[in-house]
Amino acid sequence: MSLMSLTAVELGKKIKAKEVTVKEAVTEALAAMEKKEPEVNSFVTIDKEGALKRAEEVQKLIDDGTLTGPLAGVPVAIKDNMCTEGMLTTCSSKILYNFIPTYTAEAVKNLEEAGAIILGKTNMDEFAMGSTTETSAYGETKNPWNTAHVPGGSSGGSCAAVAAEECPYALGSDTGGSIRQPSSFCGVTGIKPTYGTVSRYGLIAYGSSLDQIGPIAKDVTDCATILEVISSYDKKDSTSVKREDLDFTSALVDDVKGMKIGIPKDYFGEGLDPEVKEAVLAAAKTLEEKGAIVEEFDLSLVEYAIPAYYVIACAEASSNLARFDGVKYGYRTKEYEGLHNMYKKSRSEGFGPEVKRRIMLGSFVLSSGYYDAYYLKALRTKALIKKAFDEAFAKYDVILGPAAPTTAPKLGESLSDPIKMYLGDIYTISVNLAGLPGISLPCGKDKNGLPIGLQLIGDCFKEKNIIRAAYAFEQTRKFEHSPMAEI
């Protein structure tokens, strides 16, 4: 049995018990990547030398008792929009093809301090804009369950790497479902924590009021353990929240007796694949059988979430991406006449079509004459969505629904119709607009053998509720390894 088929916590225990050395774990991960990468393409950068060198350093620290945490010595993959000192960080875009940061993102630093070994950077939709990992300048990532299908996005590389068992766990970022939707498509587990729980310092921004870093792993125990390590107050991030209670692993109890779970009727209407609906409602029944109180309710405002999200996210993106102009770093066009022409040509040649589309939309809604009509209206809608969730959480501990309306579409199907791709985020984006925590975990498969994800949403700072409900549900089913994992 491969070491990569273990969960991160299991591998950590073996390393601590001296059954496996850190170098053996890293070597096995690198071998798995070498074998599977031509097929899956989940990595943009692989740091073989750095990982092996770091493995020796970490082994010494484990042996002398300095590192005692559950993730010490366990290899990890990092999404390519988190800065890593001395390692290429491209956001899967041509415009940052040569960008090597001089500092490391706070969440990644927290992992390194806990003894994690970075294997490399994972592929993603360019600047996290997309739901399929097909907008990457480095080619599309493929779904380890069926390589004719997309892995989801934008954290598709991270989810595919975990599902293909090239690494035990990975970090992703979630702006409108970018951890939960690909976790659903790839049959793995991913958490988007409450906004402000994990520092955004060093995360290359897409939508600053929505972005949040989170873990992707095989099971709920791993995700809770990783979240504990990466969560911290950081004065370098003005949106970071000082939280007293970060003991997420204490919620890993198989007990949902008396827990109130709400199912929004609006999530089960038109557009939801019947097989997804069946699997998600069966999961709700399982939790009910374990003692949870499950009820249907009206969440309202669901249809306004997508337009509000795309107006806000694109407005923030057009502002955040203005810094990539060919002056200080990244791609600069070869021939140009004057400064303005250099800006224009560098950006035109450096950004892909989806990023350009969102920058144009964002600049339009922020322009004078349209600001009130679109951007301010979207902000008001965001406040109403938050209010609707507040009212729901006055009655329920957890809200249950699908993570995505369908299973993974085929490669090439979504990009031809961007609106259809945007609608694929219908169940995830409200969570970002309201700053709530959400988790996606596998709850079944469709007739083609593609995974279906269950989404559990909690109130702000109530990650423990979703972790507890997810853990209790997870105990009723066995983890299924993807076909690519067996290779």
C-alpha positions as CSV (number, residue, x, y, z in Angstrom):
1,M,0.0,0.0,0.0
2,S,1.4,3.4,-1.0
3,L,2.1,6.0,1.7
4,M,0.2,8.5,-0.5
5,S,-3.0,6.5,0.1
6,L,-2.8,7.3,3.8
7,T,-4.5,10.5,5.2
8,A,-2.1,13.3,6.3
9,V,-2.8,12.5,10.0
10,E,-2.1,8.8,9.5
11,L,1.2,9.5,7.6
12,G,2.2,12.0,10.4
13,K,1.6,9.2,13.0
14,K,3.8,6.8,11.1
15,I,6.6,9.3,10.8
16,K,6.3,10.1,14.5
17,A,6.4,6.4,15.4
18,K,9.6,6.0,13.3
19,E,7.8,3.5,11.0
20,V,8.6,5.8,8.0
21,T,11.2,8.5,7.5
22,V,10.3,11.9,6.2
23,K,12.5,11.3,3.2
24,E,10.7,8.1,2.3
25,A,7.3,10.0,2.4
26,V,8.7,12.8,0.2
27,T,10.4,10.4,-2.2
28,E,7.1,8.4,-2.6
29,A,5.2,11.6,-3.3
30,L,7.7,12.7,-5.9
31,A,7.6,9.3,-7.6
32,A,3.8,9.4,-7.7
33,M,3.9,12.9,-9.3
34,E,6.4,11.7,-11.9
35,K,4.2,8.8,-12.8
36,K,0.8,10.6,-12.8
37,E,1.6,14.2,-13.9
38,P,1.7,13.5,-17.6
39,E,-1.9,12.4,-17.3
40,V,-3.3,14.7,-14.7
41,N,-1.3,17.9,-14.9
42,S,-2.1,19.1,-11.4
43,F,1.3,20.8,-10.8
44,V,2.8,23.9,-12.4
45,T,6.1,23.8,-10.4
46,I,7.7,20.8,-8.7
47,D,10.5,21.5,-6.2
48,K,12.2,18.1,-6.1
49,E,15.5,19.3,-4.7
50,G,14.0,21.7,-2.2
51,A,11.6,19.1,-0.9
52,L,14.3,16.5,-0.4
53,K,16.6,19.0,1.4
54,R,13.8,20.2,3.6
55,A,12.9,16.5,4.4
56,E,16.3,16.0,6.0
57,E,16.0,19.2,8.1
58,V,12.5,18.3,9.3
59,Q,13.6,14.8,10.2
60,K,16.3,16.2,12.5
61,L,13.7,18.4,14.2
62,I,11.3,15.5,14.7
63,D,14.1,13.3,16.1
64,D,15.3,15.9,18.6
65,G,11.7,16.6,19.8
66,T,11.4,20.1,18.4
67,L,8.5,19.2,16.0
68,T,5.8,17.2,17.6
69,G,2.6,18.3,15.7
70,P,0.4,15.9,13.7
71,L,1.6,17.3,10.3
72,A,5.4,17.2,11.0
73,G,7.1,15.6,8.0
74,V,4.0,15.3,5.9
75,P,4.4,16.6,2.3
76,V,1.9,19.2,1.0
77,A,1.0,20.9,-2.3
78,I,0.3,24.7,-2.4
79,K,-2.0,26.4,-4.9
80,D,-0.1,28.6,-7.2
81,N,-1.6,31.9,-6.0
82,M,0.1,31.7,-2.6
83,C,3.6,33.3,-2.4
84,T,6.5,31.0,-1.5
85,E,9.9,32.6,-1.0
86,G,12.3,31.6,-3.7
87,M,9.8,29.4,-5.6
88,L,8.0,30.4,-8.8
89,T,4.5,31.7,-8.1
90,T,2.6,32.4,-11.3
91,C,-1.2,32.3,-10.6
92,S,-1.1,30.0,-13.7
93,S,-0.8,33.2,-15.8
94,K,1.6,34.2,-18.5
95,I,1.8,37.7,-16.9
96,L,3.6,36.2,-13.8
97,Y,5.6,33.6,-15.7
98,N,8.9,34.7,-14.0
99,F,7.7,35.9,-10.6
100,I,9.7,34.6,-7.7
101,P,8.5,36.1,-4.4
102,T,10.8,37.3,-1.7
103,Y,8.4,36.3,1.1
104,T,6.0,33.5,2.0
105,A,2.3,33.6,2.6
106,E,1.3,33.5,6.3
107,A,-0.8,30.3,5.9
108,V,2.1,28.5,4.2
109,K,4.6,29.8,6.8
110,N,2.3,28.4,9.5
111,L,2.5,25.0,7.8
112,E,6.2,25.1,7.4
113,E,6.6,26.0,11.1
114,A,4.5,22.8,11.8
115,G,7.0,20.8,9.8
116,A,5.3,20.5,6.4
117,I,7.3,19.9,3.3
118,I,6.3,21.8,0.2
119,L,6.4,19.6,-2.9
120,G,5.4,22.3,-5.4
121,K,2.7,24.6,-6.7
122,T,-0.6,23.4,-8.1
123,N,-2.3,24.3,-11.3
124,M,-5.4,26.6,-11.1
125,D,-7.7,28.7,-13.3
126,E,-5.7,31.9,-14.2
127,F,-5.8,34.3,-11.2
128,A,-8.5,31.9,-9.7
129,M,-11.0,33.0,-12.4
130,G,-12.9,30.0,-13.6
131,S,-14.6,26.9,-12.3
132,T,-12.8,24.2,-14.4
133,T,-9.0,24.8,-14.2
134,E,-9.1,25.2,-18.0
135,T,-8.2,28.9,-18.1
136,S,-4.6,28.1,-16.9
137,A,-1.8,29.3,-19.1
138,Y,-0.1,25.9,-18.3
139,G,-2.8,23.7,-19.8
140,E,-5.9,22.1,-18.2
141,T,-5.8,19.8,-15.2
142,K,-7.8,16.6,-15.6
143,N,-10.1,14.8,-13.2
144,P,-8.5,11.7,-11.6
145,W,-11.8,9.9,-11.7
146,N,-12.1,10.3,-15.4
147,T,-9.5,12.3,-17.4
148,A,-12.0,13.3,-20.0
149,H,-13.7,15.5,-17.4
150,V,-12.6,18.7,-15.6
151,P,-11.5,18.7,-11.9
152,G,-13.5,21.8,-11.1
153,G,-11.9,25.1,-10.2
154,S,-10.2,27.3,-9.4
155,S,-8.4,25.0,-7.0
156,G,-8.6,22.1,-9.4
157,G,-4.9,21.3,-9.3
158,S,-4.9,21.0,-5.5
159,C,-8.0,18.8,-5.5
160,A,-6.8,16.6,-8.4
161,A,-3.4,16.2,-6.7
162,V,-5.1,14.9,-3.5
163,A,-7.5,12.7,-5.4
164,A,-4.8,11.2,-7.6
165,E,-2.8,10.6,-4.4
166,E,0.3,12.6,-5.5
167,C,0.2,14.2,-2.1
168,P,-1.7,13.6,1.2
169,Y,-3.2,17.1,1.3
170,A,-3.1,20.6,-0.3
171,L,-4.0,24.2,0.3
172,G,-6.5,25.9,-1.9
173,S,-8.3,29.3,-2.0
174,D,-12.0,29.9,-2.2
175,T,-13.5,33.2,-3.6
176,G,-16.9,31.8,-4.7
177,G,-16.6,28.0,-4.1
178,S,-13.1,27.4,-5.5
179,I,-12.3,24.8,-2.7
180,R,-15.7,23.3,-2.3
181,Q,-16.7,22.8,-5.9
182,P,-13.5,21.0,-7.1
183,S,-13.5,19.0,-3.9
184,S,-17.0,17.8,-4.9
185,F,-15.9,17.0,-8.5
186,C,-12.8,15.1,-7.3
187,G,-14.3,13.2,-4.4
188,V,-12.2,14.8,-1.7
189,T,-13.0,17.0,1.3
190,G,-12.4,20.7,1.5
191,I,-13.2,23.5,4.0
192,K,-13.6,27.2,3.3
193,P,-13.3,28.8,6.8
194,T,-15.1,31.9,8.1
195,Y,-13.7,35.0,6.4
196,G,-10.7,36.4,8.4
197,T,-9.8,33.1,10.1
198,V,-6.8,32.4,7.9
199,S,-4.5,35.2,7.0
200,R,-4.7,36.4,3.4
201,Y,-1.1,37.9,3.6
202,G,0.8,36.5,0.6
203,L,-2.3,35.3,-1.2
204,I,-2.4,37.0,-4.6
205,A,-5.7,38.8,-4.5
206,Y,-8.7,38.2,-6.8
207,G,-11.7,39.5,-4.7
208,S,-10.3,40.8,-1.4
209,S,-13.6,40.8,0.4
210,L,-14.3,37.2,-0.6
211,D,-11.0,35.3,-0.8
212,Q,-10.1,32.8,1.9
213,I,-7.5,30.0,2.1
214,G,-8.5,26.6,3.2
215,P,-7.4,22.9,3.4
216,I,-8.1,20.1,0.9
217,A,-7.6,16.5,2.1
218,K,-9.0,13.0,2.0
219,D,-11.2,13.3,5.1
220,V,-12.7,15.6,7.7
221,T,-10.1,14.8,10.4
222,D,-7.3,16.0,8.1
223,C,-9.2,19.2,7.2
224,A,-9.8,20.0,10.8
225,T,-6.2,19.3,11.8
226,I,-4.8,21.4,8.9
227,L,-7.2,24.3,9.6
228,E,-6.0,24.4,13.2
229,V,-2.4,24.8,11.9
230,I,-3.0,27.5,9.3
231,S,-5.5,29.6,11.3
232,S,-3.9,32.5,13.1
233,Y,-4.3,36.2,13.8
234,D,-2.0,38.2,11.5
235,K,-1.5,42.0,11.9
236,K,-0.1,42.1,8.3
237,D,-3.7,41.3,7.1
238,S,-6.2,44.1,8.0
239,T,-9.1,41.6,7.6
240,S,-7.6,39.0,10.0
241,V,-9.7,38.2,13.0
242,K,-8.4,37.4,16.5
243,R,-10.2,34.2,17.5
244,E,-9.9,32.6,20.9
245,D,-11.2,29.1,19.9
246,L,-9.3,27.5,17.1
247,D,-9.5,23.9,18.5
248,F,-11.3,22.5,15.5
249,T,-10.3,18.9,16.1
250,S,-12.3,18.8,19.3
251,A,-15.4,18.8,17.0
252,L,-14.5,15.4,15.6
253,V,-17.2,13.5,17.4
254,D,-19.6,11.1,15.9
255,D,-22.7,12.6,17.5
256,V,-25.4,14.8,15.9
257,K,-28.2,14.1,18.3
258,G,-30.4,17.2,18.6
259,M,-28.4,19.1,16.0
260,K,-30.8,21.2,13.8
261,I,-30.1,21.0,10.1
262,G,-31.9,23.2,7.6
263,I,-32.4,22.2,3.9
264,P,-33.1,25.3,1.7
265,K,-36.0,24.4,-0.7
266,D,-34.5,26.9,-3.2
267,Y,-31.4,24.7,-3.5
268,F,-33.4,21.7,-4.9
269,G,-35.3,23.4,-7.8
270,E,-34.6,23.6,-11.4
271,G,-31.1,23.0,-12.7
272,L,-30.1,20.4,-10.1
273,D,-29.1,17.1,-11.5
274,P,-31.5,14.4,-10.3
275,E,-28.6,12.1,-9.2
276,V,-27.0,14.9,-7.2
277,K,-30.4,15.7,-5.6
278,E,-30.9,12.0,-4.6
279,A,-27.4,11.6,-3.1
280,V,-27.6,14.8,-1.1
281,L,-31.1,14.1,0.3
282,A,-29.9,10.5,1.1
283,A,-27.1,12.1,3.1
284,A,-29.6,14.3,5.0
285,K,-31.6,11.2,5.8
286,T,-28.5,9.5,7.2
287,L,-27.9,12.4,9.5
288,E,-31.6,12.3,10.5
289,E,-31.2,8.6,11.4
290,K,-28.2,9.6,13.6
291,G,-30.4,11.9,15.6
292,A,-30.3,15.2,13.8
293,I,-33.4,17.3,13.4
294,V,-33.8,17.9,9.6
295,E,-36.2,20.5,8.2
296,E,-36.9,22.2,4.9
297,F,-37.1,26.0,4.8
298,D,-37.1,29.0,2.4
299,L,-33.7,30.7,2.2
300,S,-34.8,33.3,-0.5
301,L,-32.5,35.6,-2.5
302,V,-30.7,32.6,-4.0
303,E,-31.3,33.8,-7.6
304,Y,-29.6,37.2,-6.8
305,A,-26.4,35.7,-5.4
306,I,-24.7,35.0,-8.8
307,P,-25.2,38.5,-10.3
308,A,-24.2,40.2,-7.0
309,Y,-21.1,38.0,-6.7
310,Y,-19.8,38.6,-10.2
311,V,-20.3,42.3,-9.9
312,I,-18.4,42.5,-6.6
313,A,-15.7,40.0,-7.5
314,C,-15.0,41.5,-10.9
315,A,-14.9,45.0,-9.5
316,E,-12.4,44.0,-6.9
317,A,-10.4,42.0,-9.5
318,S,-10.2,44.9,-11.9
319,S,-8.7,47.0,-9.0
320,N,-6.4,44.2,-7.7
321,L,-5.1,43.2,-11.1
322,A,-4.2,46.8,-12.1
323,R,-0.8,46.2,-10.5
324,F,0.3,43.8,-13.2
325,D,1.4,46.3,-15.8
326,G,4.8,45.1,-17.0
327,V,6.7,47.7,-14.9
328,K,8.0,46.1,-11.7
329,Y,7.7,42.4,-12.3
330,G,6.2,39.7,-14.5
331,Y,5.7,39.8,-18.3
332,R,6.6,42.8,-20.4
333,T,5.9,43.0,-24.1
334,K,9.0,43.0,-26.4
335,E,8.2,45.9,-28.6
336,Y,6.3,49.1,-27.6
337,E,6.2,52.8,-28.2
338,G,5.9,54.8,-24.9
339,L,4.6,53.9,-21.5
340,H,0.9,53.6,-22.3
341,N,1.5,51.3,-25.2
342,M,3.7,49.2,-23.0
343,Y,1.0,48.9,-20.4
344,K,-1.6,48.0,-23.0
345,K,0.4,45.5,-24.9
346,S,1.9,43.8,-21.8
347,R,-1.6,43.3,-20.3
348,S,-3.2,42.3,-23.6
349,E,-0.5,39.6,-24.2
350,G,-0.1,38.6,-20.6
351,F,-3.7,38.0,-19.5
352,G,-6.0,35.2,-20.8
353,P,-9.5,35.7,-22.2
354,E,-11.4,34.9,-18.9
355,V,-9.3,37.3,-16.9
356,K,-9.8,40.1,-19.5
357,R,-13.5,39.5,-19.5
358,R,-13.7,39.9,-15.7
359,I,-11.4,43.0,-15.6
360,M,-13.6,44.6,-18.3
361,L,-16.8,43.8,-16.4
362,G,-15.3,45.0,-13.2
363,S,-14.0,48.3,-14.7
364,F,-17.4,48.8,-16.3
365,V,-19.4,48.5,-13.0
366,L,-17.0,50.8,-11.2
367,S,-17.1,53.5,-13.9
368,S,-18.9,56.8,-13.2
369,G,-22.6,56.6,-14.2
370,Y,-22.7,52.8,-13.6
371,Y,-21.3,52.6,-10.1
372,D,-24.6,53.3,-8.4
373,A,-26.6,51.1,-10.8
374,Y,-24.5,48.0,-10.4
375,Y,-21.8,48.0,-7.8
376,L,-23.7,49.7,-4.9
377,K,-26.8,47.6,-5.7
378,A,-24.6,44.4,-5.6
379,L,-23.3,45.5,-2.1
380,R,-26.9,46.0,-0.9
381,T,-27.8,42.6,-2.2
382,K,-24.8,41.1,-0.4
383,A,-26.1,42.6,2.9
384,L,-29.5,41.2,2.3
385,I,-28.0,37.7,1.6
386,K,-26.1,37.9,4.9
387,K,-29.3,38.9,6.7
388,A,-31.2,35.9,5.1
389,F,-28.4,33.6,6.5
390,D,-28.5,35.3,9.9
391,E,-32.3,34.5,10.1
392,A,-31.7,30.9,9.0
393,F,-29.0,30.4,11.7
394,A,-31.3,31.7,14.4
395,K,-33.2,28.4,13.8
396,Y,-30.5,26.0,12.5
397,D,-27.0,24.9,13.4
398,V,-26.1,23.8,9.9
399,I,-27.5,24.3,6.4
400,L,-27.3,21.3,4.1
401,G,-27.3,21.3,0.3
402,P,-25.3,20.2,-2.8
403,A,-21.8,21.7,-3.5
404,A,-22.5,21.9,-7.2
405,P,-25.6,21.4,-9.4
406,T,-24.0,18.6,-11.5
407,T,-21.0,16.3,-11.4
408,A,-17.8,17.2,-13.3
409,P,-18.6,18.3,-16.9
410,K,-16.4,17.2,-19.8
411,L,-13.3,19.1,-20.7
412,G,-14.1,21.9,-23.2
413,E,-17.9,22.0,-22.4
414,S,-17.9,25.0,-20.0
415,L,-15.5,27.5,-21.7
416,S,-17.8,27.8,-24.7
417,D,-20.6,29.2,-22.5
418,P,-19.2,31.3,-19.7
419,I,-22.7,32.0,-18.3
420,K,-23.3,28.3,-17.8
421,M,-19.9,28.0,-16.0
422,Y,-20.8,31.0,-13.7
423,L,-24.2,29.3,-12.9
424,G,-22.2,26.2,-11.7
425,D,-21.3,28.3,-8.6
426,I,-24.9,28.8,-7.5
427,Y,-24.7,26.8,-4.2
428,T,-21.3,28.1,-3.1
429,I,-21.0,31.8,-3.7
430,S,-23.6,33.0,-1.1
431,V,-21.3,31.5,1.5
432,N,-18.5,33.8,0.4
433,L,-20.8,36.8,0.1
434,A,-21.8,36.3,3.7
435,G,-18.3,35.3,5.0
436,L,-19.5,32.0,6.3
437,P,-17.7,28.7,6.7
438,G,-18.6,25.8,4.4
439,I,-17.3,22.2,3.8
440,S,-17.7,19.8,0.9
441,L,-17.3,16.1,1.3
442,P,-18.1,13.1,-0.9
443,C,-21.7,11.6,-0.5
444,G,-22.0,9.3,-3.6
445,K,-21.3,8.9,-7.3
446,D,-23.4,9.3,-10.4
447,K,-24.1,6.6,-13.1
448,N,-20.8,7.5,-14.8
449,G,-18.8,6.9,-11.6
450,L,-18.1,10.6,-11.0
451,P,-18.2,11.9,-7.3
452,I,-21.0,13.9,-5.9
453,G,-20.3,16.4,-3.1
454,L,-22.4,17.3,0.0
455,Q,-22.1,20.9,1.2
456,L,-22.6,21.9,4.9
457,I,-22.7,25.6,5.8
458,G,-22.3,27.0,9.3
459,D,-22.8,30.4,10.9
460,C,-19.8,32.8,11.2
461,F,-17.1,31.3,13.5
462,K,-19.1,28.1,13.9
463,E,-16.8,25.8,11.9
464,K,-17.1,23.2,14.7
465,N,-20.8,22.6,13.8
466,I,-20.0,21.8,10.2
467,I,-17.0,19.7,11.2
468,R,-19.1,17.7,13.7
469,A,-21.9,17.1,11.2
470,A,-19.5,16.2,8.4
471,Y,-17.5,13.8,10.6
472,A,-20.7,12.1,11.8
473,F,-21.8,11.6,8.2
474,E,-18.4,10.5,7.1
475,Q,-18.4,7.6,9.6
476,T,-21.2,6.0,7.6
477,R,-19.2,5.6,4.4
478,K,-15.8,4.4,3.4
479,F,-13.4,6.7,1.5
480,E,-13.2,5.7,-2.1
481,H,-9.9,6.1,-3.9
482,S,-10.0,7.4,-7.5
483,P,-8.9,5.2,-10.4
484,M,-5.8,7.4,-10.8
485,A,-4.8,6.7,-7.2
486,E,-4.4,3.0,-8.0
487,I,-1.8,3.6,-10.7
